[in-house]
């Protein structure tokens, strides 16, 4: 990290260090697993949640069902079966891991509908975000709006959200009403975060602060991960303090996830990400590494601000990438991700003092921060 990135500058909050965690809280630098546990957990989640999702999608009217199944990677655009992936299943995995950590296998089984509901809400946001951002690729295939048009994409996104709430409304578990209310409030927060994001894109580079960008990222990404963990706690009949700690864990882990995702979005290998390298820079999006670079007070920050207001040229992406890195944006994002994960570990220890019981949550947290570019 450069000296300028280590001290506060105009429009930038002082970088906060991780709070001291209790002795039972594992440190992020001690999460040394090879990722196999998280991969197995995600695979088990897909195996248990996908049937619930397929049943829910099967209840849609035929034209909308076709679009939804395409988005999930289970059908091709012509309606023939496809073997594509439907995502990592991180959010439903968090629901089930939180339920298991606080209530054991029975709570995990009881939370399956809640896990599917969270995944439906997540996919609703993806379909709508692709329309708003005009992204043309997701999960290594054309996005819904590029294949079926804006109207169908918007309507299917709406239907996915409705299906999520119906899953909880029809659930007879005692936690279902509180879970439905919490998920609905989360959707409002997600929409508010997206509204802030789109509004920020219309502002000049020097009018955006790092503090508000972090708040926007928490609303867009951290809110749903926090909600996922909280729903798992609710289905485990946990107390208010444990539910709040699980929500805080998810939010901090979600912000770490977004920070790493922004790094991968700029410096990642398109063969692994399924998206063009530097797509956010090409669109002049104000991602977290970009805003950190813009507010760094370095000479490169001024160059970057000027480049962001200049006419767009695809060939500028390589230069923009260089400026963001030299201004410290990449280093800041990676350091901040580790800091946020340290806070997440503290929240896990509050809710689940036994590290063995919290093993699934810890494995998923490691998965979030150990993804490579």
C-alpha positions in Angstrom: 0.0 0.0 0.0 1.4 3.4 -0.9 1.8 6.1 1.8 -1.1 8.2 0.3 -3.4 5.2 0.4 -2.6 4.7 4.1 -3.8 8.1 5.3 -7.1 9.9 4.8 -7.5 12.2 1.8 -10.2 14.6 0.7 -13.5 12.8 0.4 -12.1 9.7 1.9 -12.6 8.2 5.3 -9.6 7.0 7.3 -9.1 3.3 6.6 -10.3 1.4 9.7 -8.4 -1.6 11.0 -10.0 -4.7 12.3 -11.4 -4.6 15.8 -9.7 -7.0 18.2 -11.6 -10.3 18.0 -12.3 -12.5 21.0 -9.9 -15.4 21.5 -12.5 -17.8 20.0 -12.7 -15.8 16.7 -10.5 -17.4 14.0 -8.3 -14.9 12.2 -8.6 -14.6 8.4 -4.9 -15.3 8.0 -5.4 -18.6 9.8 -8.0 -19.9 7.4 -5.7 -22.2 5.6 -8.1 -24.8 4.1 -7.7 -25.7 0.4 -11.3 -24.8 -0.5 -12.5 -28.4 -0.7 -14.8 -28.0 2.3 -16.5 -25.0 0.8 -16.8 -26.6 -2.7 -18.4 -29.7 -1.1 -20.8 -27.5 0.9 -21.8 -25.6 -2.2 -22.3 -28.8 -4.1 -24.5 -30.2 -1.4 -26.4 -27.0 -1.3 -27.1 -27.1 -5.1 -28.2 -30.7 -4.8 -30.7 -29.9 -2.0 -31.9 -26.5 -3.1 -32.1 -27.0 -6.9 -35.2 -29.3 -6.7 -37.0 -26.6 -4.7 -36.0 -24.0 -7.3 -37.0 -26.2 -10.3 -40.4 -26.8 -8.7 -40.9 -23.0 -8.1 -39.8 -22.2 -11.7 -42.1 -24.9 -13.0 -45.1 -23.1 -11.6 -44.5 -20.1 -13.9 -46.5 -19.6 -17.1 -44.8 -21.4 -20.0 -43.3 -18.3 -21.8 -41.9 -16.9 -18.5 -40.7 -20.4 -17.4 -38.7 -20.7 -20.6 -36.9 -17.4 -19.9 -36.3 -18.3 -16.2 -34.9 -21.7 -17.0 -32.6 -20.2 -19.6 -31.3 -17.7 -17.0 -30.6 -20.5 -14.5 -28.7 -22.4 -17.2 -31.1 -25.4 -17.3 -32.4 -24.7 -20.8 -31.1 -23.3 -24.0 -32.9 -20.3 -25.6 -34.9 -22.7 -27.9 -36.2 -24.6 -24.8 -34.0 -27.6 -25.2 -32.3 -28.9 -22.0 -28.9 -27.4 -21.1 -26.3 -28.5 -18.6 -25.0 -25.1 -17.7 -24.3 -24.0 -14.2 -26.8 -21.9 -12.2 -24.3 -20.0 -10.1 -22.2 -20.8 -7.0 -25.1 -21.1 -4.6 -23.2 -19.0 -2.0 -26.3 -17.3 -0.6 -28.5 -20.5 -0.1 -25.4 -22.2 1.3 -25.1 -19.4 3.9 -28.7 -19.9 4.9 -28.2 -23.6 5.5 -24.8 -23.2 7.1 -26.2 -20.7 9.6 -29.2 -22.9 10.4 -26.9 -25.9 10.9 -24.4 -24.0 13.1 -27.1 -22.8 15.4 -29.7 -25.6 15.2 -28.1 -28.7 13.8 -29.2 -30.9 10.8 -32.9 -30.5 11.6 -32.8 -26.8 11.3 -30.8 -27.1 8.0 -33.5 -29.3 6.5 -36.3 -26.9 7.7 -34.5 -23.9 6.1 -34.5 -25.4 2.5 -37.4 -23.2 1.3 -35.8 -20.1 2.8 -32.5 -21.0 1.1 -34.3 -21.3 -2.2 -36.1 -18.0 -1.6 -32.8 -16.2 -1.1 -31.5 -17.7 -4.3 -34.5 -16.5 -6.2 -34.1 -13.0 -4.9 -30.4 -13.1 -5.9 -31.3 -14.1 -9.4 -34.0 -11.5 -9.7 -31.3 -8.8 -9.0 -29.0 -10.4 -11.5 -31.6 -10.3 -14.3 -32.5 -6.7 -13.6 -28.9 -5.5 -13.1 -27.9 -6.9 -16.5 -30.7 -4.9 -18.1 -29.7 -1.7 -16.3 -25.9 -2.2 -16.8 -26.4 -3.5 -20.4 -24.1 -6.5 -19.6 -24.2 -9.0 -22.4 -22.6 -12.0 -20.7 -23.3 -13.9 -17.5 -22.1 -17.4 -16.5 -20.4 -17.8 -19.9 -23.6 -17.2 -22.0 -25.6 -14.3 -23.3 -27.7 -12.5 -20.7 -31.4 -12.8 -20.7 -32.2 -9.4 -22.1 -29.9 -9.9 -25.1 -31.7 -13.1 -26.0 -35.4 -12.4 -25.0 -35.5 -8.5 -24.8 -35.8 -6.0 -22.0 -39.5 -6.6 -21.3 -39.2 -10.3 -20.8 -36.1 -9.9 -18.6 -37.8 -7.3 -16.4 -41.0 -9.4 -16.1 -39.1 -12.6 -15.3 -37.1 -10.8 -12.7 -40.3 -9.6 -11.1 -41.7 -13.1 -11.1 -38.6 -14.5 -9.4 -39.0 -12.1 -6.6 -42.7 -13.0 -6.3 -41.8 -16.7 -6.2 -39.3 -16.1 -3.4 -41.9 -14.5 -1.2 -44.5 -17.1 -2.1 -42.1 -19.9 -0.9 -42.0 -18.3 2.5 -45.7 -17.4 2.6 -46.6 -21.0 2.0 -44.0 -22.3 4.5 -45.6 -23.6 7.8 -42.4 -23.2 9.8 -42.9 -20.8 12.7 -40.0 -18.7 11.5 -41.5 -18.2 8.0 -43.4 -14.9 8.7 -40.4 -13.2 10.2 -38.2 -14.5 7.4 -40.6 -13.2 4.8 -40.6 -9.8 6.4 -36.9 -9.7 6.6 -36.4 -10.8 3.0 -38.9 -8.2 1.8 -37.0 -5.4 3.7 -33.8 -6.7 2.2 -35.2 -6.3 -1.3 -36.0 -2.7 -0.5 -32.4 -2.2 0.7 -31.1 -3.9 -2.5 -33.2 -1.5 -4.6 -32.0 1.5 -2.7 -28.4 0.4 -3.2 -28.9 -0.1 -6.9 -30.6 3.3 -7.1 -27.5 4.9 -5.4 -25.2 3.0 -7.7 -27.0 4.2 -10.9 -27.1 7.8 -9.5 -23.4 7.7 -8.8 -22.6 6.7 -12.3 -24.1 10.0 -13.5 -21.8 12.1 -11.2 -18.4 13.4 -11.9 -15.4 11.3 -10.6 -14.5 13.9 -8.0 -18.0 14.0 -6.6 -18.0 10.4 -5.3 -16.6 9.5 -1.9 -15.2 6.2 -0.8 -17.5 6.2 2.2 -20.7 6.4 0.2 -19.4 3.8 -2.3 -18.7 1.4 0.6 -22.3 2.0 1.9 -23.7 1.4 -1.5 -21.8 -1.9 -1.9 -23.0 -3.0 1.5 -26.6 -2.4 0.5 -26.2 -4.1 -2.9 -24.2 -7.1 -1.9 -23.8 -7.3 1.9 -27.5 -6.9 2.6 -28.5 -10.2 0.9 -25.7 -12.2 2.4 -26.6 -10.8 5.8 -30.2 -11.6 5.2 -29.3 -15.2 4.2 -27.4 -15.8 7.4 -30.1 -14.2 9.5 -32.8 -16.4 7.9 -30.7 -19.5 8.8 -30.6 -18.3 12.3 -34.3 -17.7 12.4 -35.0 -21.2 11.3 -32.7 -22.5 14.0 -34.9 -20.6 16.6 -31.9 -18.5 17.6 -32.3 -15.4 19.8 -32.2 -11.8 18.7 -28.5 -11.4 19.5 -27.5 -14.4 17.4 -29.7 -13.3 14.5 -28.2 -9.9 14.6 -24.6 -11.3 14.8 -25.4 -13.6 11.8 -26.7 -10.6 9.8 -23.6 -8.6 10.7 -21.3 -11.6 9.7 -23.0 -11.8 6.3 -22.8 -8.1 5.7 -19.1 -7.9 6.4 -18.4 -11.1 4.4 -20.6 -9.6 1.6 -18.5 -6.5 1.5 -15.4 -8.6 1.4 -17.0 -10.5 -1.5 -17.8 -7.4 -3.4 -14.2 -6.0 -2.9 -12.7 -9.2 -4.3 -15.3 -9.3 -7.0 -14.4 -5.8 -8.1 -10.7 -6.8 -8.2 -11.5 -9.9 -10.3 -13.8 -7.8 -12.5 -10.8 -5.6 -13.4 -7.8 -8.0 -13.3 -9.5 -11.4 -13.7 -9.1 -13.9 -16.4 -12.2 -13.8 -18.7 -11.8 -17.6 -19.2 -12.6 -18.0 -15.5 -15.0 -15.1 -14.9 -17.1 -15.4 -18.0 -16.9 -11.7 -18.5 -14.6 -9.5 -20.5 -11.6 -8.2 -18.5 -12.0 -4.5 -17.5 -15.7 -4.4 -18.4 -16.4 -2.1 -15.5 -13.6 0.2 -16.6 -14.8 0.2 -20.2 -18.2 1.3 -18.9 -16.6 3.9 -16.6 -18.2 2.3 -13.5 -17.1 3.6 -10.2 -16.2 0.3 -8.5 -14.5 0.2 -5.1 -10.9 0.0 -6.4 -11.6 2.8 -8.9 -13.1 5.1 -6.2 -10.2 4.3 -3.9 -7.8 5.2 -6.7 -9.7 8.4 -7.5 -9.6 9.6 -3.9 -6.0 8.6 -3.3 -4.5 12.0 -3.8 -1.9 10.6 -6.2 -0.9 12.0 -9.6 -2.5 8.9 -11.1 -5.8 9.8 -9.4 -5.9 13.1 -11.4 -5.1 11.2 -14.6 -7.8 8.6 -13.9 -10.4 11.3 -13.2 -9.5 13.0 -16.5 -9.7 9.7 -18.4 -13.1 8.9 -16.8 -14.6 12.1 -18.2 -13.0 11.7 -21.7 -14.8 10.1 -24.6 -14.9 6.4 -24.3 -12.5 4.3 -26.3 -12.2 0.5 -25.8 -8.4 0.8 -26.2 -8.3 2.9 -23.1 -9.1 0.0 -20.7 -5.5 -1.1 -20.4 -4.3 2.4 -19.5 -7.2 2.8 -17.0 -6.3 -0.5 -15.4 -2.7 0.7 -15.0 -3.8 4.0 -13.4 -6.1 2.3 -10.9 -3.3 -0.1 -9.8 -0.6 2.6 -9.6 -3.0 4.8 -7.6 -3.3 2.0 -5.1 -6.8 0.9 -5.8 -6.1 -2.8 -6.1 -4.0 -2.9 -3.0 -6.6 -1.0 -1.0 -9.4 -3.3 -2.1 -7.5 -6.4 -1.1 -6.5 -5.0 2.3 -10.0 -3.8 2.9 -11.4 -7.2 2.0 -9.1 -8.8 4.7 -10.2 -6.2 7.2 -13.9 -6.8 6.5 -13.4 -10.6 6.8 -11.7 -10.1 10.2 -14.8 -8.3 11.4 -17.0 -11.1 10.0 -15.0 -13.6 12.0 -15.7 -11.6 15.2 -19.4 -11.8 14.5 -19.3 -15.5 13.9 -17.6 -16.0 17.3 -20.4 -14.0 19.0 -23.1 -16.1 17.5 -21.4 -19.5 17.4 -18.5 -19.7 19.9 -17.6 -23.3 19.0 -15.4 -23.2 15.8 -16.4 -26.7 15.0 -20.1 -25.9 14.9 -19.3 -22.8 12.8 -17.2 -24.9 10.3 -19.5 -24.4 7.4 -19.7 -20.7 7.8 -15.9 -20.4 8.2 -15.4 -22.5 5.0 -17.7 -20.2 3.0 -16.0 -17.1 4.4 -12.7 -18.5 3.2 -14.2 -19.2 -0.2 -15.2 -15.5 -0.4 -11.7 -14.2 0.3 -9.6 -16.9 -1.4 -11.0 -16.6 -4.9 -8.2 -15.8 -7.3 -8.0 -13.4 -10.2 
